[in-house]
Amino acid sequence: MDPESSIKNFTRGGQTFLHNFRMVNQIINRVAIVCFVFFILISLGLSYLLTTDYQRYLLEQWVWANALVLFNDTAKQEFINSDGSIVKVFSKQILNAAFIHGAIKEVSRIGIKAIMGGLVTTVLCFIILYRWLRKRGEQQTETKQLRGDEIADIKTVKKLIHRSTQVSDICVSGLPMPVNFEVRHVFVHGTIGSGKSVFIKELLDQIRGRGDRAIIYDKGCDFIRTYYREGQDIILNPLDERTASWHLWDECRDFADFDSLAAALMPQPSHVDNPYWITSARTVFSTTASKMQYDKDKNMLKLLKLLLSSDLADMEKFLKGTEAEILVSPKIEKTAVTIKSVLATYAKALKYVKDEGNGFSIRKWIQDEKQNNWLFISSLADKHETLKPLITMWLDIAINSLMSLSPSQDRRIWIILDELPTLNRLPYLINALAEARKFGGCMVAGIQSISQLRETYGTNGAEGISGLCNSKWFFRSPSFDTANWVSRELGQAEIEEVKEGVSYSESAMRSGISISKHQTNRQIVGPSDIMRLPDLAAYVRLVGGYPITQVQLEFKKRKEDNAHFVARNIQTDRLSEIDHLIEQAGKTDIKQEGEVKTLVW
């Protein structure tokens, strides 16, 4: 250590210690004087109250007699007897009188009691004075909240919710939810293993108890293990043997529905500035599918063959008179082939679709008010990227169909989107969050990191999704940037801060402490608090203006009566044929002006 710095530290420590010692000594002296005066007054007061007038008179005469005898052995003084008679007696007689000795002993005994009482009362006085001064000191340095968000323990928040009489029948880990919280949507954020799935499962237990319908995006097929009811609930997973048959044309009522379906199947990548190729591919797909709806023998294989293997002349003929006709014209072969390449990129998800027999319609299921079963849209991790466009399309159909219902205050249809960023962009999601309330839509959006959501929906889109979810559960986030975002989402308060400064010098007169106050804004939960949260612990912001609180969930072991996945036996001949078509359509090296143009998505 630098010698100069060491001396400065020594000086600083010594000066501050001496200053504090002088201040403590000063306060102790003042307090001691006050306590001593209080002791004298209490002792004298008790002595006066506990003795009679005649006892005090005898004490007075006895003291006076002692004083007179010191100067004159034969001194006399007037004495009043107990009967009121006045006699002249020698002072020595007063000192030797037995009844006076008895009175003096009694007064002495009373005096000792008075002193003890004075001591006890003085100690109590000292304690009260000490606490009052300490409280005054705390108030001088206390940070005061002026306005803004607050944080409170769970008991306080529960009392506030119950006091409002607006309480939902759903309660999560002892925390009751405000009434109708579900139609104002729920946002769940937290890293792997922090407790998101535990929270969602506790919510699902009560949704099933209510008898509400639910659409569950189940990446990894975890929820199917516990909540799937064979013969009643529905699974949409083209690789699962239990999947329902699904027909694309059952979901579309008009050309606008085909456009919406194409937009969900083929999202616009956030890093691509030119939307022409995606927009054109969407137009070709939606127009082709729309025209094929009048074909009695239509199926997915036939649609894929038309899109991917037909030559441009045949496609132009099929799409004649539509807006897509020019996009597949042989006159712009290079452009048309590129558009077909984009179609091939996203069409691979459709090759697994089961479309035999009577098909299940997501739209019709949502519109059927008599239904009370659940729809699971699932995938396994190793096939998820392949199925992602298809799963995104199914979920977007569900959200879009919800928005087509008649308004209702009593209907409840839950859409559980755990791991939302693992999907492609859902075109209708933000609109649904803004408007689904009047249709009975209840959205639960779960993410691991806000950066993932921003990558899919952009910064404004991610903030829009978060902002439209009024109830928020924030579990642990190990990233400081993410935790800082969570801290801002939990809110801030305007506070009055107190700063204490110490000055010291050679002269004790110049040493002192200064206290200053100033107003500032501060996050009510810091990023480090978010990063240090234990498993299953979450900070919660509820709809209704209640204080932020911290909740500790409990892991509950549930029965897993179902297989998470049952592999479907798909005809290999069909897959090989479609794979060949996709491979051929995907080969697109288009030479333009001596250069090779490639598409990178």
PLY file of the C-alpha trace (Angstrom):
ply
format ascii 1.0
element vertex 601
property float x
property float y
property float z
element edge 600
property int vertex1
property int vertex2
end_header
0.00 0.00 0.00
1.15 3.53 -0.79
2.61 5.07 2.47
0.93 8.42 1.76
-2.43 6.71 1.25
-1.92 4.69 4.44
-1.27 7.86 6.47
-4.35 9.52 4.97
-6.50 6.54 5.87
-5.07 6.54 9.39
-5.77 10.28 9.73
-9.25 9.96 8.31
-10.10 7.06 10.61
-8.70 8.82 13.66
-10.48 12.13 12.95
-13.84 10.53 12.28
-13.49 8.33 15.37
-12.61 11.31 17.58
-15.43 13.36 16.10
-17.92 10.58 16.74
-16.52 10.10 20.24
-16.93 13.82 21.00
-20.48 13.80 19.66
-21.42 10.70 21.66
-19.82 12.16 24.80
-21.71 15.40 24.30
-25.04 13.64 23.93
-24.35 11.35 26.92
-23.54 14.37 29.12
-26.75 16.12 28.16
-28.83 13.00 28.61
-27.16 12.31 32.00
-28.02 15.82 33.25
-31.64 15.41 32.14
-31.86 11.98 33.78
-30.27 13.24 37.02
-32.70 16.14 37.30
-35.54 13.77 36.54
-34.26 11.37 39.23
-34.13 14.13 41.86
-37.59 15.37 41.01
-39.14 11.90 40.99
-37.45 10.86 44.26
-38.50 14.05 46.07
-41.97 13.82 44.63
-42.43 10.24 45.75
-41.04 11.04 49.22
-43.50 13.87 49.60
-46.43 11.80 48.42
-45.61 8.80 50.66
-45.12 10.73 53.92
-47.59 12.60 56.13
-47.32 16.25 57.10
-46.44 15.33 60.70
-43.73 12.87 59.55
-42.19 15.61 57.47
-42.47 17.99 60.49
-40.68 15.51 62.76
-37.93 15.07 60.18
-37.57 18.83 59.96
-37.33 19.20 63.76
-34.88 16.31 64.02
-32.58 17.87 61.41
-32.86 21.28 63.10
-32.06 19.77 66.50
-28.91 18.15 65.14
-27.78 21.50 63.80
-28.45 23.35 67.09
-26.65 20.76 69.23
-23.51 21.25 67.21
-23.25 24.82 68.53
-25.03 24.67 71.93
-25.66 21.61 74.05
-28.42 23.40 75.99
-30.26 24.75 72.98
-34.04 24.69 73.12
-36.70 24.77 70.44
-40.44 24.84 70.27
-42.05 21.49 69.46
-45.59 20.71 68.39
-46.99 17.49 69.77
-49.26 15.22 67.74
-52.27 16.63 69.65
-51.35 20.16 68.53
-49.97 21.40 71.86
-46.76 23.45 71.75
-44.00 22.84 74.25
-40.47 24.16 74.83
-37.94 21.30 74.89
-34.20 20.83 74.73
-32.87 19.85 71.33
-31.17 16.84 72.95
-34.59 15.63 74.09
-35.79 15.68 70.47
-32.74 13.71 69.39
-33.23 11.12 72.18
-37.02 10.74 71.94
-38.01 7.17 71.01
-41.14 8.10 68.99
-39.03 10.56 66.94
-36.43 7.86 66.27
-39.26 5.59 65.06
-40.62 8.33 62.82
-37.18 9.01 61.35
-36.72 5.29 60.58
-40.09 5.21 58.85
-39.24 8.31 56.84
-35.88 6.75 55.93
-37.58 3.57 54.76
-39.98 5.65 52.66
-37.04 7.65 51.34
-35.27 4.49 50.17
-38.44 3.40 48.39
-38.68 6.80 46.77
-35.07 6.61 45.61
-35.61 3.12 44.16
-38.73 4.33 42.45
-36.79 7.30 41.15
-34.05 5.04 39.78
-36.50 2.75 38.02
-38.41 5.68 36.59
-35.16 7.34 35.50
-34.04 4.16 33.72
-37.36 4.04 31.90
-36.97 7.70 31.10
-33.49 7.04 29.73
-34.79 4.19 27.53
-37.63 6.33 26.20
-35.30 9.24 25.60
-32.76 6.97 23.87
-35.38 5.47 21.57
-36.85 8.88 20.80
-33.44 10.27 19.87
-32.65 7.18 17.83
-35.99 7.47 16.02
-35.29 11.12 15.35
-31.92 10.12 13.91
-33.55 7.49 11.68
-36.10 10.00 10.45
-33.33 12.42 9.56
-31.67 9.83 7.29
-34.79 7.89 6.25
-35.50 7.54 2.54
-39.13 8.52 1.90
-41.24 7.42 -1.06
-43.14 10.35 -2.51
-44.99 8.62 -5.36
-44.77 5.76 -7.87
-44.74 1.96 -7.58
-44.47 0.14 -4.28
-43.24 -3.26 -3.17
-44.97 -5.19 -0.39
-45.01 -8.67 1.11
-47.54 -11.21 -0.14
-49.71 -10.94 3.01
-50.22 -7.22 2.45
-51.12 -7.71 -1.22
-53.56 -10.52 -0.36
-55.33 -8.25 2.13
-55.59 -5.47 -0.45
-57.04 -7.85 -3.06
-59.60 -9.33 -0.65
-60.50 -5.86 0.61
-61.40 -4.84 -2.94
-63.98 -7.72 -3.13
-62.92 -8.14 -6.79
-61.28 -11.56 -6.42
-60.97 -14.27 -9.07
-61.51 -17.95 -8.30
-57.95 -18.56 -9.55
-55.21 -18.43 -6.92
-51.52 -19.13 -7.60
-49.34 -20.27 -4.68
-51.55 -18.55 -2.14
-51.81 -15.30 -4.11
-55.39 -14.62 -5.26
-55.79 -13.10 -8.69
-57.92 -10.01 -9.32
-61.23 -10.75 -11.02
-61.06 -11.05 -14.82
-57.27 -10.87 -14.78
-57.14 -13.58 -17.44
-58.75 -11.52 -20.21
-56.10 -8.86 -19.63
-53.46 -11.48 -20.35
-50.44 -12.85 -18.50
-46.74 -12.43 -19.30
-44.23 -14.94 -17.84
-40.49 -14.32 -18.10
-37.63 -16.40 -16.75
-34.61 -18.47 -17.63
-34.45 -22.26 -17.92
-35.51 -24.03 -14.73
-36.59 -20.88 -12.93
-40.25 -21.87 -12.58
-42.24 -20.83 -15.69
-43.61 -24.30 -16.37
-44.48 -24.80 -12.69
-46.50 -21.58 -12.79
-48.27 -22.53 -16.04
-49.13 -26.00 -14.71
-50.63 -24.52 -11.55
-52.68 -22.26 -13.81
-53.73 -25.21 -16.01
-54.94 -27.16 -12.96
-57.42 -24.40 -12.21
-58.38 -23.81 -15.86
-59.37 -27.48 -16.08
-61.24 -27.21 -12.81
-63.20 -24.32 -14.25
-64.08 -26.25 -17.41
-62.60 -23.57 -19.67
-61.30 -24.41 -23.12
-57.57 -24.09 -23.79
-55.21 -24.12 -26.74
-51.74 -25.13 -25.57
-48.54 -24.73 -27.54
-46.54 -27.62 -26.15
-42.96 -27.57 -27.40
-41.39 -30.72 -26.04
-44.78 -32.41 -25.38
-44.46 -31.87 -21.63
-48.03 -30.74 -20.95
-49.47 -33.69 -22.91
-48.03 -36.09 -20.31
-50.24 -34.68 -17.58
-53.22 -32.96 -19.14
-54.11 -34.85 -22.34
-57.36 -36.86 -22.11
-57.52 -39.54 -24.76
-60.78 -39.55 -26.68
-61.66 -36.04 -25.52
-58.77 -33.68 -26.12
-57.17 -33.06 -29.51
-53.52 -33.21 -30.56
-52.14 -31.48 -33.64
-48.65 -32.83 -34.26
-48.15 -34.33 -37.74
-45.46 -36.68 -36.41
-47.61 -38.03 -33.54
-49.83 -41.06 -34.10
-52.60 -39.41 -32.05
-52.75 -36.31 -34.27
-56.06 -35.26 -35.72
-56.47 -35.18 -39.48
-56.38 -31.60 -40.73
-57.56 -30.08 -44.00
-56.20 -26.70 -44.99
-59.37 -25.78 -46.89
-61.64 -26.31 -43.86
-60.02 -23.30 -42.18
-60.63 -20.78 -44.97
-63.94 -19.08 -45.68
-62.75 -16.59 -48.28
-59.62 -15.35 -50.02
-58.67 -13.19 -47.03
-58.38 -16.35 -44.89
-56.02 -17.89 -47.43
-53.92 -14.72 -47.29
-53.79 -14.87 -43.49
-52.82 -18.53 -43.59
-50.00 -17.82 -46.06
-48.72 -14.91 -43.95
-48.40 -17.19 -40.91
-46.80 -20.01 -42.88
-44.23 -17.75 -44.55
-43.09 -15.03 -42.14
-41.04 -12.04 -43.17
-37.52 -12.50 -41.66
-36.59 -9.54 -39.48
-33.12 -9.25 -41.07
-34.45 -9.06 -44.67
-35.27 -5.55 -45.81
-36.89 -6.42 -49.14
-40.25 -8.18 -48.59
-40.84 -8.82 -52.30
-39.87 -12.50 -52.38
-41.87 -13.47 -49.30
-44.86 -11.39 -50.37
-44.81 -12.92 -53.84
-44.50 -16.46 -52.44
-47.44 -15.79 -50.12
-49.51 -14.54 -53.05
-48.76 -17.60 -55.18
-49.51 -19.97 -52.29
-52.76 -18.32 -51.18
-54.05 -17.92 -54.73
-53.22 -21.51 -55.67
-54.81 -22.91 -52.51
-57.84 -20.71 -52.99
-58.42 -21.90 -56.57
-57.92 -25.52 -55.53
-60.76 -25.37 -52.98
-63.20 -26.15 -55.81
-61.35 -29.36 -56.67
-63.24 -32.37 -55.23
-60.01 -34.42 -55.05
-57.88 -31.77 -53.40
-55.26 -32.75 -50.82
-51.92 -31.51 -49.54
-49.85 -33.69 -51.86
-51.72 -32.36 -54.88
-51.21 -28.77 -53.73
-47.47 -29.30 -53.20
-47.09 -30.94 -56.60
-48.81 -28.02 -58.27
-46.69 -25.47 -56.44
-43.34 -27.23 -56.77
-43.31 -29.53 -59.81
-45.56 -27.84 -62.37
-43.74 -25.97 -65.10
-44.33 -22.24 -65.26
-46.64 -22.45 -68.26
-48.99 -24.85 -66.46
-48.96 -22.71 -63.30
-49.66 -19.59 -65.33
-52.61 -21.35 -66.94
-53.94 -22.55 -63.59
-53.63 -19.06 -62.05
-54.92 -17.22 -65.12
-56.95 -14.16 -64.23
-55.54 -13.89 -60.69
-53.01 -11.52 -59.17
-50.51 -14.41 -59.00
-50.56 -15.05 -62.74
-47.76 -12.58 -63.51
-45.58 -13.99 -60.72
-45.30 -17.42 -62.39
-45.15 -16.24 -65.97
-42.41 -17.87 -68.15
-41.63 -14.35 -69.34
-39.99 -13.66 -65.95
-38.55 -17.13 -65.49
-35.73 -16.13 -63.17
-38.06 -14.29 -60.81
-40.67 -17.06 -60.93
-38.12 -19.77 -60.15
-36.84 -17.74 -57.19
-40.39 -17.42 -55.85
-40.83 -21.19 -56.16
-37.59 -21.61 -54.22
-39.03 -19.54 -51.37
-42.18 -21.67 -51.47
-40.03 -24.81 -51.22
-38.27 -23.43 -48.13
-41.49 -23.21 -46.14
-43.52 -25.96 -47.86
-41.45 -28.71 -46.23
-43.53 -28.30 -43.07
-46.70 -29.28 -44.96
-45.40 -32.62 -46.23
-46.10 -34.30 -42.85
-49.71 -33.13 -42.52
-52.23 -35.90 -42.03
-55.23 -35.08 -44.23
-57.01 -38.40 -44.64
-60.70 -38.81 -43.83
-62.75 -36.26 -41.96
-60.57 -33.40 -40.88
-60.45 -31.40 -37.67
-60.97 -27.66 -38.12
-59.43 -25.26 -35.60
-61.81 -22.52 -36.67
-64.93 -24.68 -36.30
-63.72 -25.99 -32.94
-63.33 -22.48 -31.59
-66.71 -21.41 -32.94
-68.46 -24.40 -31.32
-69.50 -23.06 -27.89
-70.47 -26.56 -26.71
-66.86 -27.73 -26.75
-65.03 -27.94 -23.41
-61.97 -29.96 -24.42
-58.39 -28.82 -25.00
-56.27 -28.53 -28.13
-52.57 -29.40 -27.87
-50.32 -28.14 -30.69
-47.01 -29.87 -30.04
-43.62 -30.77 -31.44
-40.40 -32.46 -30.41
-37.15 -30.54 -30.15
-35.35 -32.39 -32.94
-38.17 -31.77 -35.46
-39.31 -28.39 -34.23
-37.50 -26.26 -36.80
-39.08 -28.27 -39.59
-42.59 -28.00 -38.13
-42.28 -24.40 -36.91
-43.99 -22.77 -39.94
-46.88 -25.24 -39.70
-47.29 -24.83 -35.93
-47.15 -21.05 -36.26
-49.84 -21.23 -38.94
-52.11 -23.38 -36.75
-51.76 -21.05 -33.78
-52.39 -18.01 -35.94
-55.56 -19.64 -37.26
-56.67 -20.17 -33.65
-55.98 -16.55 -32.71
-57.64 -15.24 -35.87
-60.68 -17.49 -35.31
-61.04 -16.22 -31.76
-61.27 -12.69 -33.07
-64.16 -13.68 -35.36
-66.43 -14.74 -32.47
-69.28 -12.63 -31.18
-68.38 -10.52 -28.12
-69.03 -12.22 -24.77
-68.28 -11.37 -21.14
-68.67 -14.99 -19.97
-66.68 -16.94 -22.56
-63.14 -18.02 -21.65
-60.76 -19.53 -24.22
-57.16 -19.75 -23.01
-54.22 -19.65 -25.42
-51.07 -20.82 -23.64
-47.92 -19.83 -25.55
-45.00 -21.01 -23.46
-41.67 -20.46 -25.25
-43.33 -17.94 -27.59
-40.04 -16.90 -29.32
-39.55 -20.48 -30.59
-42.37 -19.81 -33.07
-42.27 -17.70 -36.18
-43.93 -14.33 -35.92
-47.67 -14.65 -35.27
-49.24 -11.96 -37.48
-52.41 -11.59 -35.40
-50.86 -11.85 -31.93
-50.48 -8.16 -31.09
-53.95 -7.32 -32.40
-55.39 -10.22 -30.41
-53.72 -9.03 -27.21
-55.29 -5.63 -27.76
-58.79 -6.82 -28.65
-59.30 -10.43 -27.48
-60.71 -9.35 -24.13
-64.19 -8.69 -25.50
-64.23 -12.14 -27.14
-63.18 -13.99 -23.97
-59.62 -14.63 -25.11
-57.08 -15.26 -22.34
-53.45 -15.16 -23.46
-50.49 -16.48 -21.48
-47.16 -15.63 -23.13
-44.01 -17.25 -21.76
-40.45 -16.34 -22.77
-36.93 -17.04 -21.53
-35.34 -13.80 -22.66
-36.67 -10.51 -23.98
-33.89 -10.51 -26.60
-35.43 -13.64 -28.17
-38.79 -11.91 -28.43
-37.19 -8.80 -29.94
-35.44 -10.92 -32.54
-38.78 -12.30 -33.74
-41.07 -9.30 -33.32
-38.61 -6.40 -33.31
-38.08 -4.01 -30.42
-41.44 -2.26 -30.77
-43.31 -5.52 -31.24
-41.72 -7.10 -28.18
-42.51 -4.05 -26.06
-46.06 -4.11 -27.44
-46.56 -7.74 -26.39
-45.18 -7.07 -22.92
-47.19 -3.88 -22.56
-50.50 -5.53 -23.50
-50.11 -8.22 -20.82
-51.32 -6.65 -17.58
-50.27 -9.40 -15.15
-46.55 -10.16 -15.18
-44.52 -12.86 -13.49
-40.76 -12.40 -13.57
-38.57 -15.33 -12.56
-34.76 -15.36 -12.43
-32.79 -13.86 -15.32
-29.01 -14.48 -15.20
-28.24 -11.83 -17.84
-27.69 -8.33 -16.48
-29.19 -6.67 -19.58
-32.31 -8.82 -19.31
-32.52 -8.32 -15.55
-32.20 -4.58 -16.09
-35.14 -4.71 -18.51
-37.17 -6.68 -15.93
-36.26 -4.12 -13.28
-37.63 -1.34 -15.48
-40.79 -3.34 -16.17
-41.45 -3.70 -12.44
-41.47 0.07 -12.18
-39.82 2.84 -10.23
-40.66 5.28 -7.46
-39.86 8.91 -6.81
-38.09 9.07 -3.45
-36.55 11.62 -1.14
-32.98 10.52 -0.41
-30.84 11.72 2.47
-27.08 12.08 2.17
-24.84 12.46 5.19
-21.48 14.20 4.93
-18.68 14.28 7.50
-16.14 17.11 7.73
-13.11 17.02 10.00
-10.21 19.32 10.80
-7.55 19.95 13.42
-10.01 22.12 15.36
-12.95 20.32 16.96
-15.05 23.43 16.27
-14.75 22.86 12.52
-15.56 19.15 12.56
-19.18 18.29 11.90
-21.83 16.27 10.09
-24.06 17.69 7.37
-27.36 16.17 6.20
-28.92 17.05 2.84
-32.10 15.80 1.10
-32.88 15.51 -2.61
-35.52 13.82 -4.77
-34.64 11.07 -7.25
-36.21 8.18 -9.19
-35.17 4.63 -8.33
-36.13 1.13 -9.53
-38.08 -0.60 -6.77
-36.40 -3.93 -7.64
-32.79 -3.81 -8.78
-31.29 -5.98 -11.56
-29.15 -7.87 -9.04
-32.31 -8.84 -7.13
-33.69 -10.41 -10.30
-30.44 -12.22 -11.00
-30.28 -13.68 -7.46
-33.83 -15.03 -7.34
-33.95 -18.70 -6.24
-35.75 -21.34 -8.28
-39.56 -21.02 -8.27
-39.42 -17.47 -6.89
-40.89 -14.60 -8.90
-41.65 -10.91 -8.64
-45.28 -10.32 -9.58
-47.05 -7.27 -10.95
-50.82 -7.73 -10.94
-53.44 -5.85 -12.87
-55.29 -3.34 -10.72
-52.50 -1.17 -9.36
-51.52 -3.48 -6.49
-47.99 -3.29 -5.04
-45.26 -5.49 -6.52
-44.79 -8.62 -4.45
-42.56 -11.68 -4.39
-44.08 -15.16 -4.60
-42.46 -18.51 -3.87
-44.03 -21.36 -5.84
-43.99 -24.98 -4.73
-43.19 -27.86 -7.06
-46.07 -30.31 -7.29
-45.60 -33.83 -8.58
-48.44 -34.63 -11.01
-49.50 -37.92 -12.55
-48.14 -38.50 -16.04
-50.70 -40.88 -17.49
-49.88 -40.24 -21.14
-46.93 -40.81 -23.43
-45.47 -37.46 -24.37
-45.10 -38.64 -27.98
-46.22 -41.65 -30.06
-44.38 -41.83 -33.38
-46.64 -41.85 -36.41
-46.02 -44.30 -39.23
-45.86 -42.01 -42.27
-45.79 -43.46 -45.78
-42.18 -43.22 -46.89
-43.14 -43.22 -50.59
-45.16 -40.06 -50.13
-42.41 -38.35 -48.13
-39.78 -39.30 -50.71
-41.90 -37.89 -53.51
-42.50 -34.60 -51.71
-38.85 -34.35 -50.64
-37.80 -34.74 -54.27
-40.18 -31.96 -55.31
-38.89 -29.66 -52.59
-35.28 -30.43 -53.47
-35.86 -29.68 -57.15
-37.72 -26.44 -56.44
-35.09 -25.37 -53.93
-32.22 -25.48 -56.42
-32.06 -21.91 -57.67
-28.80 -20.48 -58.89
-30.00 -17.68 -61.10
-27.41 -15.96 -63.22
-28.03 -12.28 -63.73
-25.57 -10.19 -65.69
-22.75 -12.67 -65.13
-23.31 -12.96 -61.36
-24.83 -15.71 -59.26
-27.77 -14.62 -57.14
-28.58 -16.71 -54.05
-31.25 -16.34 -51.42
-30.20 -16.60 -47.79
-32.92 -16.76 -45.12
0 1
1 2
2 3
3 4
4 5
5 6
6 7
7 8
8 9
9 10
10 11
11 12
12 13
13 14
14 15
15 16
16 17
17 18
18 19
19 20
20 21
21 22
22 23
23 24
24 25
25 26
26 27
27 28
28 29
29 30
30 31
31 32
32 33
33 34
34 35
35 36
36 37
37 38
38 39
39 40
40 41
41 42
42 43
43 44
44 45
45 46
46 47
47 48
48 49
49 50
50 51
51 52
52 53
53 54
54 55
55 56
56 57
57 58
58 59
59 60
60 61
61 62
62 63
63 64
64 65
65 66
66 67
67 68
68 69
69 70
70 71
71 72
72 73
73 74
74 75
75 76
76 77
77 78
78 79
79 80
80 81
81 82
82 83
83 84
84 85
85 86
86 87
87 88
88 89
89 90
90 91
91 92
92 93
93 94
94 95
95 96
96 97
97 98
98 99
99 100
100 101
101 102
102 103
103 104
104 105
105 106
106 107
107 108
108 109
109 110
110 111
111 112
112 113
113 114
114 115
115 116
116 117
117 118
118 119
119 120
120 121
121 122
122 123
123 124
124 125
125 126
126 127
127 128
128 129
129 130
130 131
131 132
132 133
133 134
134 135
135 136
136 137
137 138
138 139
139 140
140 141
141 142
142 143
143 144
144 145
145 146
146 147
147 148
148 149
149 150
150 151
151 152
152 153
153 154
154 155
155 156
156 157
157 158
158 159
159 160
160 161
161 162
162 163
163 164
164 165
165 166
166 167
167 168
168 169
169 170
170 171
171 172
172 173
173 174
174 175
175 176
176 177
177 178
178 179
179 180
180 181
181 182
182 183
183 184
184 185
185 186
186 187
187 188
188 189
189 190
190 191
191 192
192 193
193 194
194 195
195 196
196 197
197 198
198 199
199 200
200 201
201 202
202 203
203 204
204 205
205 206
206 207
207 208
208 209
209 210
210 211
211 212
212 213
213 214
214 215
215 216
216 217
217 218
218 219
219 220
220 221
221 222
222 223
223 224
224 225
225 226
226 227
227 228
228 229
229 230
230 231
231 232
232 233
233 234
234 235
235 236
236 237
237 238
238 239
239 240
240 241
241 242
242 243
243 244
244 245
245 246
246 247
247 248
248 249
249 250
250 251
251 252
252 253
253 254
254 255
255 256
256 257
257 258
258 259
259 260
260 261
261 262
262 263
263 264
264 265
265 266
266 267
267 268
268 269
269 270
270 271
271 272
272 273
273 274
274 275
275 276
276 277
277 278
278 279
279 280
280 281
281 282
282 283
283 284
284 285
285 286
286 287
287 288
288 289
289 290
290 291
291 292
292 293
293 294
294 295
295 296
296 297
297 298
298 299
299 300
300 301
301 302
302 303
303 304
304 305
305 306
306 307
307 308
308 309
309 310
310 311
311 312
312 313
313 314
314 315
315 316
316 317
317 318
318 319
319 320
320 321
321 322
322 323
323 324
324 325
325 326
326 327
327 328
328 329
329 330
330 331
331 332
332 333
333 334
334 335
335 336
336 337
337 338
338 339
339 340
340 341
341 342
342 343
343 344
344 345
345 346
346 347
347 348
348 349
349 350
350 351
351 352
352 353
353 354
354 355
355 356
356 357
357 358
358 359
359 360
360 361
361 362
362 363
363 364
364 365
365 366
366 367
367 368
368 369
369 370
370 371
371 372
372 373
373 374
374 375
375 376
376 377
377 378
378 379
379 380
380 381
381 382
382 383
383 384
384 385
385 386
386 387
387 388
388 389
389 390
390 391
391 392
392 393
393 394
394 395
395 396
396 397
397 398
398 399
399 400
400 401
401 402
402 403
403 404
404 405
405 406
406 407
407 408
408 409
409 410
410 411
411 412
412 413
413 414
414 415
415 416
416 417
417 418
418 419
419 420
420 421
421 422
422 423
423 424
424 425
425 426
426 427
427 428
428 429
429 430
430 431
431 432
432 433
433 434
434 435
435 436
436 437
437 438
438 439
439 440
440 441
441 442
442 443
443 444
444 445
445 446
446 447
447 448
448 449
449 450
450 451
451 452
452 453
453 454
454 455
455 456
456 457
457 458
458 459
459 460
460 461
461 462
462 463
463 464
464 465
465 466
466 467
467 468
468 469
469 470
470 471
471 472
472 473
473 474
474 475
475 476
476 477
477 478
478 479
479 480
480 481
481 482
482 483
483 484
484 485
485 486
486 487
487 488
488 489
489 490
490 491
491 492
492 493
493 494
494 495
495 496
496 497
497 498
498 499
499 500
500 501
501 502
502 503
503 504
504 505
505 506
506 507
507 508
508 509
509 510
510 511
511 512
512 513
513 514
514 515
515 516
516 517
517 518
518 519
519 520
520 521
521 522
522 523
523 524
524 525
525 526
526 527
527 528
528 529
529 530
530 531
531 532
532 533
533 534
534 535
535 536
536 537
537 538
538 539
539 540
540 541
541 542
542 543
543 544
544 545
545 546
546 547
547 548
548 549
549 550
550 551
551 552
552 553
553 554
554 555
555 556
556 557
557 558
558 559
559 560
560 561
561 562
562 563
563 564
564 565
565 566
566 567
567 568
568 569
569 570
570 571
571 572
572 573
573 574
574 575
575 576
576 577
577 578
578 579
579 580
580 581
581 582
582 583
583 584
584 585
585 586
586 587
587 588
588 589
589 590
590 591
591 592
592 593
593 594
594 595
595 596
596 597
597 598
598 599
599 600
